[in-house]
């Protein structure tokens, strides 16, 4: 598609060319650091993937994104299944209460969440970075409305003596794979690209995520554009891999509903 190529080529070229430009051709630093400051900072922890700041941030982001995605899929799917298929007198009221949280701006809950996490001693820990983001109301809404298989399957399972828990694992999960793939992809991308919460909670360098590490390439003392472009290109790769692996299920979840 020539039109799409003309649209995507300029930004991708701007990302690629500065990253591959030789050292002699790179533009000078906007602010030259004091003598000896930059070499020591650039050599600190280099060579060991567990101590290199950017490599460590990639591991942190991968762990946080995967854990957040799995936890969200489990909790939101259980909540959506319970609200949609298990008879309960106050199910609609509970769902409206969960849905109402979508109308609360994130800025309103940010400070109380930080105070709570700080009082629990979870600053610069995986618990502080993961637990507060495990149950987005949007995921619960999607699972409640788009499970996408007939209720007769559950009736047949209950007729065979299966309870709600075994029905969830044997009937709901296999027949709702497109919904799981779509929600999982959205949650993974959101967790990977999250910046403000990891910036506030991950105060130690070892707790940085990839987005926080990218911001460290541009400071008031030095702007390392070539390294920033390389790191940005590397940070995009996991998102592309996730989308390419689950695109078939994402498209299936959008195009149709029902059982496979």
C-alpha positions as CSV (number, residue, x, y, z in Angstrom):
1,X,0.0,0.0,0.0
2,X,1.9,3.0,-1.3
3,X,-0.2,5.5,0.7
4,X,0.4,3.7,4.0
5,X,4.1,3.5,3.2
6,X,4.3,7.2,2.6
7,X,2.6,7.9,6.0
8,X,4.7,5.5,8.1
9,X,8.1,6.0,6.4
10,X,8.9,9.5,7.8
11,X,8.4,8.7,11.5
12,X,10.1,5.3,11.3
13,X,13.0,6.9,9.4
14,X,13.3,9.5,12.1
15,X,13.5,6.8,14.6
16,X,16.0,4.6,12.7
17,X,18.5,7.1,11.3
18,X,19.6,8.8,14.5
19,X,20.0,5.4,16.2
20,X,22.2,4.1,13.5
21,X,24.2,7.3,12.8
22,X,27.9,7.0,13.6
23,X,29.4,8.8,16.5
24,X,31.2,11.3,14.4
25,X,28.0,12.3,12.6
26,X,25.8,12.7,15.7
27,X,24.8,16.2,16.7
28,X,26.5,17.7,19.8
29,X,24.9,17.4,23.2
30,X,22.5,20.2,24.0
31,X,24.2,20.6,27.4
32,X,27.7,19.4,27.9
33,X,28.0,17.7,31.3
34,X,30.9,18.4,33.6
35,X,34.1,16.7,32.8
36,X,34.0,13.0,33.5
37,X,30.4,12.9,34.5
38,X,28.9,11.3,31.4
39,X,31.5,8.5,30.9
40,X,31.1,7.3,34.5
41,X,27.3,7.4,34.2
42,X,27.3,5.6,30.9
43,X,29.7,2.9,32.1
44,X,27.9,2.2,35.4
45,X,26.5,-1.3,35.4
46,X,27.1,-1.8,31.7
47,X,27.6,-5.4,30.6
48,X,25.5,-7.2,33.1
49,X,21.8,-7.4,32.1
50,X,20.7,-7.5,35.7
51,X,22.6,-4.3,36.7
52,X,22.4,-2.3,33.4
53,X,19.6,0.3,34.0
54,X,17.8,-0.1,30.7
55,X,18.1,-3.9,30.6
56,X,16.8,-4.0,34.2
57,X,13.9,-1.8,33.2
58,X,13.0,-4.1,30.4
59,X,12.9,-7.1,32.8
60,X,10.8,-5.0,35.2
61,X,8.4,-3.9,32.6
62,X,8.0,-7.5,31.2
63,X,7.4,-8.9,34.7
64,X,4.9,-6.1,35.6
65,X,3.0,-6.3,32.3
66,X,2.7,-10.1,32.3
67,X,1.7,-10.3,35.9
68,X,-0.8,-7.4,35.6
69,X,-2.3,-9.0,32.4
70,X,-2.7,-12.4,34.0
71,X,-4.1,-11.0,37.2
72,X,-6.5,-8.7,35.4
73,X,-7.8,-11.5,33.1
74,X,-8.4,-13.8,36.1
75,X,-10.1,-11.2,38.4
76,X,-12.1,-9.4,35.7
77,X,-13.3,-12.6,34.0
78,X,-14.4,-14.1,37.3
79,X,-16.2,-10.8,38.1
80,X,-17.8,-10.6,34.7
81,X,-18.9,-14.2,34.7
82,X,-20.4,-13.9,38.1
83,X,-22.2,-10.7,37.3
84,X,-23.5,-12.0,33.9
85,X,-24.3,-15.7,34.6
86,X,-24.7,-16.3,38.3
87,X,-28.1,-15.4,39.7
88,X,-27.8,-12.7,42.3
89,X,-30.3,-10.2,43.5
90,X,-27.9,-7.3,43.6
91,X,-25.8,-8.2,40.6
92,X,-27.0,-5.2,38.5
93,X,-26.3,-2.8,41.4
94,X,-22.8,-4.2,41.9
95,X,-22.2,-3.9,38.1
96,X,-23.4,-0.2,38.1
97,X,-21.1,0.5,41.0
98,X,-18.1,-1.0,39.2
99,X,-19.1,0.9,36.0
100,X,-19.4,4.1,38.0
101,X,-15.7,3.9,38.8
102,X,-15.0,4.6,35.1
103,X,-16.4,8.1,35.6
104,X,-13.9,9.0,38.3
105,X,-10.8,10.7,36.9
106,X,-7.5,9.0,37.6
107,X,-6.2,12.2,39.1
108,X,-8.7,12.0,41.9
109,X,-7.6,8.6,43.0
110,X,-3.9,9.0,42.3
111,X,-2.9,10.7,45.6
112,X,-5.0,8.4,47.9
113,X,-3.6,5.4,46.1
114,X,-0.1,6.7,46.6
115,X,-0.7,7.3,50.3
116,X,-2.1,3.8,50.8
117,X,0.8,2.2,48.9
118,X,3.3,4.2,50.9
119,X,1.6,3.3,54.3
120,X,1.9,-0.3,53.3
121,X,5.6,0.0,52.6
122,X,5.3,-0.9,49.0
123,X,7.3,1.9,47.5
124,X,9.9,0.7,44.9
125,X,8.4,-2.9,45.1
126,X,6.6,-5.0,42.6
127,X,3.5,-5.1,44.8
128,X,3.2,-1.4,44.7
129,X,3.6,-1.3,40.9
130,X,1.2,-4.3,40.2
131,X,-1.5,-4.6,42.9
132,X,-3.2,-1.2,42.5
133,X,-3.7,-1.8,38.7
134,X,-5.0,-5.4,38.9
135,X,-8.8,-4.7,38.5
136,X,-9.7,-2.2,35.8
137,X,-13.5,-1.6,35.5
138,X,-13.2,-1.6,31.8
139,X,-12.1,-5.2,31.7
140,X,-15.0,-6.3,34.0
141,X,-17.4,-4.5,31.7
142,X,-16.1,-6.2,28.6
143,X,-16.2,-9.7,30.2
144,X,-19.8,-9.1,31.4
145,X,-21.1,-8.2,28.0
146,X,-19.0,-10.1,25.5
147,X,-18.5,-13.6,26.9
148,X,-19.9,-14.7,23.5
149,X,-21.3,-18.2,24.0
150,X,-24.8,-19.4,24.7
151,X,-26.0,-20.1,28.2
152,X,-27.2,-23.6,27.3
153,X,-23.6,-24.8,27.6
154,X,-23.6,-23.8,31.2
155,X,-26.9,-25.4,31.8
156,X,-25.6,-28.6,30.3
157,X,-22.5,-28.4,32.4
158,X,-24.5,-27.9,35.6
159,X,-26.8,-30.8,34.6
160,X,-23.6,-33.0,34.5
161,X,-22.9,-31.9,38.1
162,X,-20.3,-29.2,37.5
163,X,-20.3,-26.2,39.9
164,X,-19.7,-22.6,39.0
165,X,-15.9,-22.9,39.5
166,X,-15.5,-25.9,37.2
167,X,-17.9,-24.5,34.7
168,X,-15.8,-21.3,34.6
169,X,-12.6,-23.3,33.8
170,X,-14.1,-25.9,31.5
171,X,-16.7,-23.9,29.6
172,X,-16.2,-20.2,30.0
173,X,-12.4,-19.9,29.5
174,X,-12.2,-22.1,26.4
175,X,-15.2,-20.5,24.7
176,X,-14.2,-16.9,25.5
177,X,-10.6,-17.0,24.1
178,X,-11.2,-14.0,21.7
179,X,-12.3,-11.9,24.6
180,X,-9.4,-13.0,26.7
181,X,-7.0,-12.2,23.9
182,X,-8.5,-8.8,23.2
183,X,-8.6,-7.7,26.8
184,X,-5.2,-9.2,27.5
185,X,-3.6,-7.3,24.6
186,X,-5.1,-4.0,25.7
187,X,-4.1,-4.5,29.4
188,X,-0.5,-5.6,28.4
189,X,0.0,-2.5,26.2
190,X,-1.4,-0.2,28.9
191,X,0.8,-1.8,31.6
192,X,3.9,-1.6,29.3
193,X,3.3,2.0,28.4
194,X,2.4,3.1,31.9
195,X,4.6,6.0,33.0
196,X,3.2,8.2,35.8
197,X,2.5,5.5,38.4
198,X,5.8,3.7,37.9
199,X,7.6,7.0,38.0
200,X,6.1,7.9,41.4
201,X,6.2,4.4,43.0
202,X,9.5,3.1,41.5
203,X,11.8,5.6,43.2
204,X,14.8,3.3,43.2
205,X,16.7,2.7,39.9
206,X,16.2,-1.1,40.3
207,X,12.4,-0.5,40.2
208,X,12.4,1.5,37.0
209,X,10.2,0.4,34.1
210,X,11.2,0.9,30.5
211,X,9.2,4.1,30.1
212,X,10.9,5.7,33.2
213,X,14.3,4.5,31.8
214,X,13.5,6.2,28.5
215,X,12.9,9.5,30.2
216,X,16.3,9.2,31.9
217,X,18.1,9.7,28.5
218,X,16.9,13.3,28.5
219,X,17.9,15.3,31.5
220,X,18.8,18.9,32.3
221,X,22.5,18.1,31.9
222,X,22.6,15.9,28.9
223,X,20.4,14.8,26.0
224,X,21.5,11.4,24.4
225,X,19.3,11.3,21.4
226,X,20.9,8.4,19.6
227,X,20.6,6.1,22.7
228,X,17.1,7.3,23.2
229,X,16.1,6.3,19.7
230,X,17.7,2.9,20.0
231,X,16.0,2.3,23.4
232,X,12.7,3.4,22.0
233,X,13.0,1.1,19.1
234,X,13.8,-1.8,21.4
235,X,10.9,-1.0,23.7
236,X,8.4,-1.2,20.9
237,X,9.4,-4.8,20.0
238,X,7.5,-6.6,22.8
239,X,4.3,-4.8,21.9
240,X,4.7,-5.8,18.2
241,X,5.3,-9.5,19.2
242,X,2.2,-9.5,21.5
243,X,0.0,-8.0,18.8
244,X,1.2,-10.4,16.1
245,X,0.8,-13.4,18.3
246,X,-2.8,-12.5,19.3
247,X,-4.1,-10.6,16.3
248,X,-6.1,-13.6,15.1
249,X,-8.0,-13.8,18.3
250,X,-8.4,-10.0,18.5
251,X,-10.0,-9.9,15.1
252,X,-12.2,-12.9,15.9
253,X,-13.4,-11.2,19.0
254,X,-14.4,-8.1,17.1
255,X,-16.0,-9.9,14.0
256,X,-18.1,-12.5,15.6
257,X,-19.5,-14.0,18.7
258,X,-20.5,-17.6,19.6
259,X,-18.6,-20.8,20.1
260,X,-15.7,-22.0,18.0
